[in-house]
Amino acid sequence: MSFAVADEMRRQYGRALDVWLARIETPSRLVLERSGVELRDYGKEGNRPALLIIPAPIKKSYIWDLTPSASAVLACLQAGFRVYVLEWKETPPEGPNNGLVYVDDTRRIERPWYSWSRSPIWKSIRRHRLAEEPQCRECAIEGRTVPANHVDHVEPHRGEWSLFMQYDNTQSLCLHHHNAHRYQERSGKAA
Ligand SMILES: [Zn+2]
């Protein structure tokens, strides 16, 4: 069976589901729209862990959210997650701008500091920090003099712009200590 035929069967099946299922969806908000794909946000505002559900393109995304009693989305919301669902639209994306580009977009929404770290204000903070403190701060504590080439945050910024851009909250580190610091942040240990 050719892909086109299989794809058309999939769509007809999907349309039949549309007719037959009385859907009761959890309220959601459209946060991103690109050709072939939509991203819906089911969560409430707040600092909750994000969960992104990406259905296989062959599945209607609402199978994750059929009714309140059988909704994976609702279960994840109740478990304290902020739930996002990627929804494939009828027309599959064509051309070079398909596939992983969208995943990258959703990640940018989740982690705005990816763009903060490219902003002029951060570049200026970084330049001044390395000029003021050219040696790794952690290596200095261990009694060694090692040139620093990374600037990171003393107190993890946790996505807060004010902490991210606070000069006094930055420090110069070597690659080794930069990575160690990031690992500690991720595993939740005190830095
Ligand atoms: Zn170091």
Residues whose N, C-alpha, C, O or C-beta is under 5 A from the ligand:
A	BS01	ZN	C136 E138 C139 C174 H177
